[in-house]
Amino acid sequence: MKEDRQFVTALARGMAVLRCFSAERSELGTSEIARLTGMAQSTVWRLCYTLTKLGYLVPGQDPERLRIGPGVWAIQSSGVRTRLADMALEGMASLARTYEVAVSLAEPHGMDMMIIQRAQAHTLLSLNLAVGSVLPIESSALGAAYWCALSAPARERLQADLQRKRPSEWRAHQAYLAQCLQSYKRQAYVLNLRHFHPEVNAMGVPVVSATDGRIMVLNCGGASSSVTPALLRGPIAKAMKGLAEKIGGWMSDGAV
């Protein structure tokens, strides 16, 4: 076959590495990637090194292994539910300005939550989060709100995954998730008071489509010195619930 001079082999090999990862293979070592792709170990190592430098791969729970990084989620988020994220931005930005907080909209990706939209006030404390960032389900307000909104069978399946793939993290945070579930039944939101970050208070509110039950999450947070539990439980909770209901309506109408 005549060589295709327009075809970039190095790019194709990099994409082949990324395609090795899936929900069932969330973390891989370079030897496993070499076996799956049929490429030489040295080639895979160079490709993984480059993809890590660019943020498309990051170290896994075992630092000798790799998992998909924020760079991939950022690319994906640019084409997934873009219309919904754009529609949500105005309300998120208004809430962020009013209460001087950061507001995120996220969706589940395996055992993480990926931010697909974010509005942030110019406050003294700013976490390094942006569209495409991923946060673990077990320790974040985003994850806890998603956890609480799941049906009991779906929650059990997620728990089994966390226990199998992140056993130490599950043990460290299972009490937090249990507490969130109890409070969610009373107030329809969850709080994360300096649990994810020692200087941050946050809350999470599920966004649920009435037509197909899809779940996204709104998160709001800021410095614990100014974003107090009373503020979160009071006017912010009311505003967040209202915005979540509006976005859920757009989801139900197919604005994705």
Stockholm file with secondary structure:
# STOCKHOLM 1.0

chainA/1-256         MKEDRQFVTALARGMAVLRCFSAERSELGTSEIARLTGMAQSTVWRLCYTLTKLGYLVPGQDPERLRIGPGVWAIQSSGVRTRLADMALEGMASLARTYEVAVSLAEPHGMDMMIIQRAQAHTLLSLNLAVGSVLPIESSALGAAYWCALSAPARERLQADLQRKRPSEWRAHQAYLAQCLQSYKRQAYVLNLRHFHPEVNAMGVPVVSATDGRIMVLNCGGASSSVTPALLRGPIAKAMKGLAEKIGGWMSDGAV
#=GR chainA/1-256 SS CCCCTTCCHHHHHHHHHHHTCCSSCCSBCHHHHHHHHCCCHHHHHHHHHHHHHTTSEEECSSTTSEEECHHHHHHHHHHSSHHHHHHHHHHHHHHHHHHTCEEEEEEEETTEEEEEEEEECCCSCCCSCCTTCEEETTTSHHHHHHHHHSCHHHHHHHHHHHHHHCHHHHHHHHHHHHHHHHHHHHHSSEEEESSSSTTEEEEEEEEECTTTCCEEEEEEEEETTTSCHHHIIIIIHHHHHHHHHHHHHHHHTTCC
#=GC SS_cons         CCCCTTCCHHHHHHHHHHHTCCSSCCSBCHHHHHHHHCCCHHHHHHHHHHHHHTTSEEECSSTTSEEECHHHHHHHHHHSSHHHHHHHHHHHHHHHHHHTCEEEEEEEETTEEEEEEEEECCCSCCCSCCTTCEEETTTSHHHHHHHHHSCHHHHHHHHHHHHHHCHHHHHHHHHHHHHHHHHHHHHSSEEEESSSSTTEEEEEEEEECTTTCCEEEEEEEEETTTSCHHHIIIIIHHHHHHHHHHHHHHHHTTCC
//
